[in-house]
Amino acid sequence: MKKALVFVFAAALATSAFAQGNSGNEVSRGNGFGSPNNAAGQAGSNGNLIYHTGGKVILNAHVVLIFWGSFPSGYTTNMQNFRNQFGTNGEYNTITQYTGIDDATGTTGAIALSNLAAGPADFFDTTTPPTNCTDAVVQSEVKKVIAAQGSTDYSAIYEVFIPSGSYSSSGSSTSCGGPNLAYCAYHSHYVDASNKNVKYSIEPWAGCSGCQAFNDTSLDQEHFVCHETREAVTDPLGNAWFDRRGNEADDKCAWSPTPFISGGFGYQYEWSNLNSGCIQTR
């Protein structure tokens, strides 16, 4: 399970708790929940990403947005507008340098620009989510949506958004709104009844100071959608692209350099093996 880190200001230095960690259904790289070795701004010194032979990627990705609960006016539209342009822009093009085996088809190739909105329709669940959304709860919501839609897109990342009255939890660690803030978002997967991998992320409300780069909830949330989507494409099962310390592509540039705005949307830098550093676009 991969977690987008928290950002903390202290003595003018950025530190972090838990950039990304793994769940039991992924290949463990020693980065369990709460691992400190993914601290912001430190990963770049650990060298380029390494492709681990046989690792799975998503060559032609889709993103299904699941809005669970009630959100402020304009918020869901902002998220859809971000997703609709992301897969074909320069910020997404940063990951087309990476290759691998497509998890859905078994085809080997390079990650491609993609209309992320070309998969199943977005889903608006007007029920109220629990205050504490554990990983099991998030998986159950994804399964409910897939059942309602009647089929599974194995090239999709099902991204679950929860409102400010709820928070995500992973063991004793929580997202914004929870009692033990340690991460801002994460991506993971589960194996369904067809023995295939369903990819998903949880996007908790980014309303706390530890998860803010722009002091604007929509921009901050876009920033995490950027992070988790690209990592779910380059390393959906935790067995493809990561560096020698277990950092995935977006981990290596999380919070440092400073997240940025482009075209009115919030982004973070991405690690580029071609540049051996963090880049905005390609």
KOLLUM-303241 format. One line per 4 residues: number of its first residue (from 1); for each residue x negated, y, z of N, C-alpha, C, O. Coordinates in steps of 0.02 Angstrom, whole numbers. Each point is the difference from the previous one (the first is absolute). Layout:
NUM = X:Y:Z:X:Y:Z:X:Y:Z:X:Y:Z ~ ...
END
This chain:
1 = -43:-59:0:43:59:0:-44:61:0:-48:5:39 ~ 63:43:-82:-43:58:-7:34:61:30:59:12:-14 ~ -96:25:53:29:57:34:-34:65:-21:-62:4:0 ~ 101:46:-18:-27:66:-14:-14:35:66:44:5:43
5 = -104:18:-36:-25:25:64:33:63:25:32:37:-38 ~ -41:-26:102:20:61:33:-57:50:-5:-59:-20:-2 ~ 75:83:1:-50:52:-3:0:39:64:52:24:22 ~ -110:-17:9:-5:35:64:-54:53:-5:-55:-14:-24
9 = 70:75:46:-50:53:1:-33:1:70:35:2:51 ~ -101:-3:-50:-36:5:64:-67:31:-14:-40:-27:-39 ~ 27:83:70:-64:36:-8:-15:12:-73:-57:-5:-23 ~ 111:21:-15:-5:15:-71:-20:-60:-42:-18:8:-58
13 = 20:-69:87:-16:-60:-37:63:-42:-8:42:-2:45 ~ -35:-32:-103:56:-45:-11:-20:-69:24:-50:-27:-22 ~ 90:-1:68:-8:-69:19:65:-36:-13:51:32:-14 ~ -51:-98:19:61:-35:-16:8:-62:42:-49:-27:27
17 = 111:5:-23:13:-65:29:29:-44:-55:55:12:-25 ~ -92:-62:8:27:-56:-39:22:20:-70:60:11:-13 ~ -106:-5:-32:18:15:-69:42:-57:-29:57:11:-19 ~ -84:-70:17:35:-55:-30:-19:-64:36:-58:-10:16
21 = 107:-33:-4:-15:-64:31:38:-55:-35:40:15:-45 ~ -50:-76:63:30:-56:-34:50:-37:44:-10:-5:61 ~ 62:-21:-92:47:-42:35:-20:-73:-7:-46:-16:-38 ~ 79:-27:73:-18:-70:-2:12:-32:-67:-30:-53:-14
25 = 72:82:-30:13:-33:-64:-47:26:-54:12:-12:-60 ~ -65:47:79:-49:23:-48:-68:-27:20:-9:-23:56 ~ -39:28:-102:-67:-21:15:-29:48:52:-2:61:-11 ~ -20:-86:68:-27:42:53:-71:21:-18:-42:-40:-20
29 = 29:106:28:-67:25:-12:-26:33:64:-43:45:-3 ~ 68:-67:60:-23:28:63:27:69:14:-27:35:42 ~ 81:-16:-76:29:66:9:71:-6:27:47:25:-31 ~ -39:-58:87:66:-9:28:29:66:24:-32:52:-4
33 = 93:-54:27:33:61:23:-44:35:51:-22:-30:50 ~ 8:92:-63:-39:39:48:-74:-5:-10:-39:22:42 ~ 16:-51:-99:-71:-4:-12:-29:70:-11:27:38:-40 ~ -81:-21:75:-28:67:-8:-46:7:-59:-23:55:-14
37 = 7:-110:-23:-51:6:-52:28:24:-66:-31:-10:-52 ~ 89:42:53:26:33:-59:11:74:13:46:30:-27 ~ -88:0:67:9:70:20:-6:46:-60:-40:-12:-46 ~ 80:65:47:2:46:-56:-67:32:-12:-35:19:47
41 = 16:-14:-111:-61:35:-17:-62:-42:7:-55:25:-15 ~ 60:-87:39:-59:-41:10:-8:-54:-53:-55:-26:-11 ~ 110:8:-22:-2:-59:-43:-43:9:-62:-28:-48:-25 ~ 23:109:0:-35:12:-62:-72:-24:1:-27:-19:-52
45 = -5:21:110:-69:-20:6:-9:-76:-6:-57:-24:-3 ~ 111:-12:1:-5:-73:-3:-2:-28:-70:7:-60:-10 ~ -18:103:-39:-9:-23:-68:65:-9:-38:54:13:26 ~ -61:-36:-88:57:-9:-44:47:-55:23:-18:-43:41
49 = 78:45:-68:47:-55:10:-27:-62:-34:-35:4:-51 ~ 50:-62:79:-21:-64:-28:62:-38:-21:48:-5:38 ~ -50:-23:-99:55:-44:-20:-15:-71:25:-53:-27:-15 ~ 99:0:52:-8:-67:27:33:-50:-48:60:2:-12
53 = -101:-47:-14:20:-44:-54:67:-35:16:10:-28:53 ~ 35:32:-103:66:-29:8:51:45:32:58:-17:5 ~ -80:77:17:45:46:33:55:25:-46:-10:9:-60 ~ 69:3:88:58:21:-39:10:76:4:-11:31:51
57 = 33:-4:-108:18:71:-6:69:4:-32:30:-52:-15 ~ -6:113:4:61:10:-40:-20:40:-61:-18:59:6 ~ 20:-90:-64:-24:34:-60:48:53:-25:-21:54:-22 ~ 85:-68:25:52:46:-24:52:8:55:50:-37:2
61 = -62:84:42:38:5:61:66:38:-7:7:42:-44 ~ 39:-58:87:62:38:12:4:17:74:-32:-32:41 ~ 70:83:-25:12:19:69:75:9:10:31:41:-33 ~ -4:-79:80:71:6:18:4:36:67:-28:-24:50
65 = 61:80:-48:7:39:61:63:-22:37:55:0:-29 ~ -63:-17:92:56:-20:42:7:52:56:-43:5:43 ~ 97:34:-46:12:52:50:50:-27:51:59:-9:-15 ~ -84:-4:75:41:-32:51:17:51:54:-42:19:41
69 = 104:3:-41:22:49:49:16:66:-33:13:3:-60 ~ -12:50:100:19:67:-22:-61:45:-2:-39:3:48 ~ 31:34:-103:-58:42:-11:22:72:-16:56:10:-24 ~ -99:39:37:18:69:-16:11:10:-75:-26:-37:-42
73 = 66:87:26:15:16:-70:-64:10:-40:-45:37:22 ~ 41:-68:-79:-57:8:-44:-56:-48:10:-42:-9:-44 ~ 39:-24:102:-57:-43:16:-3:-61:-47:-53:-14:-28 ~ 108:-21:20:-1:-60:-42:-14:18:-72:-35:-37:-35
77 = 61:93:12:-14:22:-69:-74:16:-8:-29:-15:-52 ~ 0:46:102:-72:15:-3:-41:-64:-7:-47:-3:-39 ~ 66:-49:77:-37:-63:-4:8:-32:-69:-47:-27:-28 ~ 108:29:1:11:-28:-66:-37:39:-54:-30:-30:-45
81 = 30:95:51:-36:41:-49:-75:-15:2:-33:-3:-52 ~ 7:-6:112:-71:-18:6:-13:-67:-34:-45:-5:-42 ~ 83:-46:60:-9:-67:-29:7:2:-76:-39:-33:-35 ~ 87:71:9:15:-2:-71:-58:24:-43:-7:-20:-58
85 = -36:64:85:-56:26:-40:-67:-31:20:-49:7:-37 ~ 47:-41:93:-64:-22:28:-36:-51:-44:-60:5:-10 ~ 96:-55:-14:-32:-56:-35:-31:16:-66:-35:-42:-28 ~ 48:101:1:-28:18:-65:-45:62:4:-16:30:-51
89 = -3:-9:111:-40:61:6:-73:-16:16:-19:-58:10 ~ -21:110:-6:-71:-8:12:-17:-28:68:-50:-34:8 ~ 93:49:42:-13:-26:68:10:-76:3:-35:-34:38 ~ 80:7:-77:9:-72:-4:-53:-31:-46:-22:-57:11
93 = 2:94:-62:-49:-25:-48:-67:-16:33:-41:-36:-29 ~ 30:62:90:-62:-15:36:-9:-75:12:-57:-23:8 ~ 111:-15:-6:-6:-72:15:1:-44:-62:-5:-61:6 ~ 10:90:-65:0:-41:-61:-69:-27:-16:-7:-39:-47
97 = -44:59:83:-67:-28:-8:-6:-69:32:-48:-36:-12 ~ 98:16:53:-4:-63:36:39:-55:-37:53:13:-28 ~ -81:-72:30:28:-57:-35:17:-56:49:-19:3:59 ~ 53:-53:-84:15:-57:42:53:-44:-30:19:9:-58
101 = 6:-56:97:52:-47:-21:67:28:23:9:13:59 ~ 36:-5:-106:66:26:18:38:-50:42:7:-58:-19 ~ 17:80:77:33:-47:46:64:-28:-29:19:-57:16 ~ 16:96:-57:65:-22:-26:-7:-47:-60:40:-47:-7
105 = -90:59:-36:-3:-37:-63:-61:-45:-7:0:-45:-43 ~ -51:55:84:-61:-38:-7:-46:26:-54:-54:-29:-11 ~ 73:82:-22:-41:30:-53:-59:37:30:7:33:52 ~ -65:-37:-84:-58:37:22:-9:61:-43:4:-4:-62
109 = -17:61:93:-9:61:-39:-14:59:46:-15:-8:59 ~ 22:68:-88:-11:61:37:67:29:23:50:-5:-36 ~ -49:35:94:60:34:24:18:55:-50:-44:37:-23 ~ 108:-31:7:23:46:-53:41:56:29:32:-8:53
113 = -31:64:-87:49:52:14:69:-32:-9:9:-42:-44 ~ 40:63:83:65:-33:-1:55:48:20:-10:44:42 ~ 68:-51:-72:59:35:23:23:-35:64:34:-52:-3 ~ -52:79:60:16:-33:63:74:-6:13:22:-41:41
117 = 18:83:-75:72:-1:10:36:-50:-46:61:-2:0 ~ -99:-37:-37:31:-44:-50:24:-66:28:26:-42:-37 ~ -33:31:101:23:-62:31:72:6:24:38:39:-27 ~ -20:-79:77:68:4:28:17:70:26:-45:39:15
121 = 109:-25:-10:22:65:22:-19:12:73:-6:-47:39 ~ -4:109:-21:-10:19:69:63:-17:40:55:-6:-27 ~ -64:-3:92:55:-23:42:11:47:59:-48:19:34 ~ 110:1:-24:18:44:55:41:-40:50:59:-14:-12
125 = -89:-2:68:34:-38:53:21:51:53:-42:27:36 ~ 107:-14:-32:25:53:45:8:-23:72:20:39:43 ~ -34:-103:-29:1:-22:70:-58:32:38:-48:24:-31 ~ 52:-24:96:-52:31:41:-51:-53:19:18:-51:30
129 = -82:62:-47:-51:-50:19:-11:-1:75:17:49:34 ~ -45:-102:-7:-17:-1:71:-50:56:16:-37:24:-43 ~ 36:-5:105:-51:49:21:-69:-28:-11:-44:35:-25 ~ 33:-97:43:-64:-34:-8:4:-48:-58:32:-53:5
133 = -63:70:-61:1:-43:-60:-64:-41:-1:-52:22:-24 ~ 56:-83:49:-57:-46:-3:-10:-22:-72:41:13:-43 ~ -97:-48:31:-13:-25:-67:54:-50:-21:20:-1:-58 ~ 4:-39:105:53:-47:-16:64:37:-21:35:-23:-45
137 = -21:78:77:58:41:-18:-8:28:-70:48:0:-39 ~ -107:25:23:-13:28:-67:9:-55:-53:32:12:-51 ~ -61:-70:63:8:-55:-47:74:-18:-9:22:-13:-56 ~ 16:12:110:71:-16:-5:37:51:-43:46:-18:-38
141 = -64:81:43:31:52:-41:-17:-11:-74:44:7:-42 ~ -106:-23:27:-19:-14:-69:40:-60:-27:25:2:-56 ~ -20:-54:96:37:-59:-21:74:16:-12:31:-26:-46 ~ -3:69:88:70:20:-8:10:37:-66:49:-12:-35
145 = -95:56:20:5:38:-63:-7:-46:-60:38:6:-48 ~ -86:-50:50:-10:-46:-56:62:-44:-9:20:-12:-57 ~ 9:-12:111:61:-40:-5:57:40:-31:38:-26:-41 ~ -32:90:59:52:42:-28:-11:13:-74:48:7:-39
149 = -111:-4:18:-16:13:-70:2:-63:-42:6:4:-62 ~ -11:-61:93:9:-63:-36:-63:-31:-29:3:-56:-26 ~ -60:90:29:-62:-28:-26:-59:37:31:7:55:28 ~ -66:-85:-34:-61:29:27:-47:21:-56:-10:-37:-48
153 = -17:97:54:-52:23:-46:-67:-12:34:-17:35:48 ~ -21:-85:-71:-63:-18:32:-57:47:-21:-56:-7:24 ~ 71:54:-68:-48:52:-18:15:65:37:-31:51:-12 ~ 80:-53:57:21:60:35:-28:2:71:-14:-51:31
157 = 7:112:-6:-11:12:70:65:29:27:22:53:-22 ~ 9:-87:68:63:24:31:-20:44:59:-25:-24:51 ~ 37:89:-57:-25:48:49:58:26:42:46:33:-24 ~ -48:-51:89:54:14:46:-13:64:38:-51:7:34
161 = 96:42:-40:-4:64:34:49:-1:59:58:-19:-8 ~ -82:40:66:44:6:58:0:72:25:-51:35:-8 ~ 105:-12:38:6:70:20:-35:14:66:-29:-44:31 ~ 34:107:-9:-36:22:59:24:-33:64:-37:-1:50
165 = 96:-27:-49:25:-33:61:-26:-70:9:16:-32:51 ~ -56:8:-98:-28:-68:4:-75:3:-8:-28:50:-25 ~ -6:-103:46:-72:-5:-11:-18:-72:-16:38:-46:14 ~ -96:38:-44:-27:-66:-15:-44:-23:57:-33:40:33
169 = 33:-106:-21:-46:-27:50:-34:-62:-26:27:-38:-40 ~ -88:28:64:-40:-58:-16:-37:-20:63:-52:30:17 ~ 77:-80:17:-26:-15:66:14:59:46:56:24:5 ~ -108:-1:29:8:58:45:-12:66:-36:9:53:30
173 = -29:-55:-93:-14:60:-39:64:25:-34:41:-41:-22 ~ -33:106:18:60:28:-32:-18:57:-47:-56:26:1 ~ 106:-7:-41:-6:57:-45:26:62:36:13:-1:60 ~ -5:55:-98:31:61:27:66:-18:33:39:-41:-25
177 = -26:72:82:62:-11:36:-3:-55:51:43:-5:43 ~ -95:-36:-46:-8:-55:46:-43:19:60:-29:54:1 ~ 26:-97:48:-36:16:62:-76:-6:-4:-35:24:44 ~ 10:-55:-97:-73:-11:-5:-22:12:-71:-17:-47:-37
181 = 16:111:16:-17:18:-68:-69:-25:-20:-50:17:32 ~ 48:-59:-85:-63:-28:-22:-7:-2:-76:-55:-7:-25 ~ 111:12:-12:-3:-3:-72:59:39:-29:47:17:36 ~ -51:-3:-101:51:41:-33:44:-41:-48:58:17:-9
185 = -85:-69:-21:37:-42:-47:-42:-62:-12:-59:-2:17 ~ 89:-49:-47:-40:-58:-21:34:-36:-57:60:9:-13 ~ -99:-52:-21:28:-45:-50:-17:-71:20:-49:-13:34 ~ 90:-34:-57:-11:-70:15:39:-42:-51:21:26:-52
189 = -12:-90:67:39:-44:-44:26:-58:41:-25:-14:55 ~ 76:-20:-81:22:-63:29:12:-49:-57:9:20:-58 ~ -8:-83:74:12:-53:-49:73:-20:4:25:-18:54 ~ 10:20:-110:72:-14:0:15:-74:-12:-46:-41:-2
193 = 109:26:-5:21:-70:-8:-25:-32:-64:-2:-61:-6 ~ -17:103:-43:-28:-25:-63:-75:-7:3:-32:-14:-51 ~ 4:23:111:-72:-3:11:-37:53:-40:-56:-11:-24 ~ 88:69:16:-31:57:-34:-6:58:49:35:4:50
197 = -80:41:-66:-17:55:45:43:61:-14:2:26:-56 ~ 32:-3:107:40:62:-4:-41:54:35:-16:-5:59 ~ 1:58:-97:-41:54:26:44:56:27:52:16:-30 ~ -71:14:86:41:53:30:-44:48:39:-59:-15:14
201 = 86:72:3:-33:46:47:53:29:45:59:1:-16 ~ -81:24:73:43:37:45:-26:72:1:-59:12:10 ~ 105:35:-21:-17:71:-3:38:37:55:53:29:-12 ~ -79:-32:74:34:35:55:0:76:-11:-42:27:-37
205 = 87:6:69:6:73:-4:-66:32:22:-23:-11:56 ~ -7:50:-100:-67:29:12:8:68:34:-23:51:-27 ~ 54:-50:85:16:63:32:-43:18:60:13:50:33 ~ -64:-89:-19:-42:14:58:-68:26:-22:-21:-10:-57
209 = -14:44:102:-62:33:-19:-54:-49:-23:-41:18:-42 ~ 42:-79:68:-50:-49:-20:7:-24:-71:-46:-32:-26 ~ 103:45:-5:12:-23:-69:14:58:-47:33:-9:-51 ~ -57:68:67:13:59:-41:-64:29:-28:-48:12:36
213 = 49:-1:-101:-54:36:-33:24:68:-26:-39:46:-8 ~ 105:-41:-5:27:59:-33:51:38:42:23:53:-20 ~ -5:-81:78:52:29:42:66:6:-39:38:48:10 ~ -26:-96:-52:61:-4:-41:16:-74:-6:-39:-38:-30
217 = 95:17:57:13:-72:5:2:-34:-68:-25:-56:-7 ~ 55:88:-44:3:-30:-66:-70:-9:-30:-16:-53:-26 ~ -25:105:29:-68:-4:-26:-41:-52:38:-37:-39:-30 ~ 44:38:96:-36:-50:39:23:-71:-16:-41:-45:-4
221 = 106:36:-7:25:-66:-16:-24:-22:-69:-18:-58:-9 ~ 16:105:-39:-27:-16:-67:-72:-23:5:-21:-46:-34 ~ -16:79:77:-70:-18:13:-6:-73:21:-45:-35:-23 ~ 90:12:66:-3:-70:22:27:-48:-52:-24:-56:-6
225 = 74:78:-32:23:-42:-56:-56:-9:-50:-10:-55:-26 ~ -28:108:13:-59:-4:-44:-48:-53:27:-21:-45:-37 ~ 3:51:100:-48:-46:32:24:-72:-4:-36:-43:-25 ~ 96:30:50:23:-70:6:15:-30:-68:-11:-60:-10
229 = 36:100:-37:15:-27:-67:-63:-22:-35:-3:-56:-26 ~ -48:99:26:-62:-19:-35:-33:-60:33:-27:-43:-35 ~ 29:39:102:-30:-58:32:41:-63:-11:-29:-54:-5 ~ 94:60:2:42:-58:-14:-9:-25:-71:15:-58:-15
233 = -38:101:-30:-15:-20:-68:-69:-32:-6:-8:-51:-33 ~ -42:81:65:-68:-25:-6:-16:-58:47:-47:-37:-11 ~ 87:29:65:-14:-52:49:64:-22:34:6:4:61 ~ 43:-28:-99:67:-14:29:0:-56:52:42:1:46
237 = -87:-50:-53:1:-57:46:-59:1:47:-9:-46:40 ~ -32:99:-43:-59:4:43:-57:-44:-22:-43:-17:41 ~ 41:-3:-106:-53:-45:-22:-34:23:-65:-33:-40:-33 ~ 41:104:16:-27:23:-65:-54:53:10:-59:-16:3
241 = 78:80:1:-48:55:0:-7:31:69:47:31:25 ~ -105:-40:6:-17:34:62:-76:-1:8:-34:-41:-32 ~ 8:85:74:-73:4:7:-25:-50:52:39:-39:27 ~ -102:42:-12:-31:-51:43:25:4:72:-11:-47:39
245 = 44:102:-21:27:6:68:76:-7:0:32:9:52 ~ -3:-27:-109:72:-12:-3:41:60:-19:61:-5:-1 ~ -92:62:-15:37:59:-19:26:-6:-72:-37:-17:-45 ~ 101:30:36:29:2:-67:-14:68:-32:-30:44:32
249 = 52:-37:-94:-19:59:-40:20:66:33:-41:46:3 ~ 102:-41:21:23:62:29:-27:10:71:-7:56:24 ~ -8:-111:11:-30:6:66:-65:40:-3:-15:40:44 ~ -23:-52:-97:-67:28:-5:1:76:-8:-51:33:10
253 = 108:-6:-27:6:73:-10:56:30:42:19:57:-11 ~ 6:-95:58:56:24:40:-20:59:43:-46:-5:41 ~ 80:61:-49:-8:62:38:-64:37:-16:-5:60:14 ~ -44:-93:-42:-63:33:-17:-25:-26:-67:-18:-59:-5
257 = 17:102:-47:16:71:-3:73:14:19:42:-45:2 ~ -28:108:11:66:22:22:53:-16:-53:-11:15:-58 ~ 68:-44:78:55:-10:-48:17:64:-36:-11:55:25 ~ 39:-62:-86:10:58:-43:69:-1:-32:34:-51:0
261 = -15:107:-28:64:8:-36:-15:8:-74:-44:39:-19 ~ 80:-75:-22:-7:5:-73:69:-5:-31:37:-48:14 ~ -18:96:-55:65:-1:-31:57:4:49:56:-21:-15 ~ -69:48:74:52:6:51:8:-62:43:46:-2:42
265 = -89:-48:-50:5:-63:38:-63:-9:43:-53:26:-16 ~ 60:-64:71:-55:-13:45:-37:-64:-16:31:-52:-12 ~ -98:56:12:-42:-57:-17:-59:-4:48:-14:47:38 ~ -21:-104:-41:-66:-4:30:-50:-21:-54:20:-23:-53
269 = -84:30:68:-52:-23:-46:0:-76:-4:25:-35:44 ~ -54:10:-98:-5:-72:-12:-73:-19:-11:-37:37:-32 ~ 17:-95:58:-68:-24:-12:-7:-24:-72:43:-35:-26 ~ -96:56:-6:-16:-21:-68:-67:-36:-1:-51:30:17
273 = 50:-94:-37:-63:-35:-8:-42:32:-56:-61:0:4 ~ 94:26:-55:-37:30:-56:-38:62:23:-53:16:-28 ~ 79:18:77:-31:61:26:-37:-12:66:-37:44:24 ~ 46:-102:5:-26:-16:66:18:55:50:-41:21:41
277 = 103:1:-45:24:52:45:74:12:-7:34:-34:-39 ~ -8:82:76:71:16:1:16:51:-54:-35:51:-7 ~ 87:-64:-32:20:44:-54:75:16:5:38:-37:31 ~ -18:92:-63:70:19:-1:36:-33:-58:53:-30:9
281 = -82:35:-69:33:-26:-60:-52:-32:-45:-61:5:11 ~ 86:-38:-62:-44:-31:-49:33:1:-68:-28:-24:-49
END
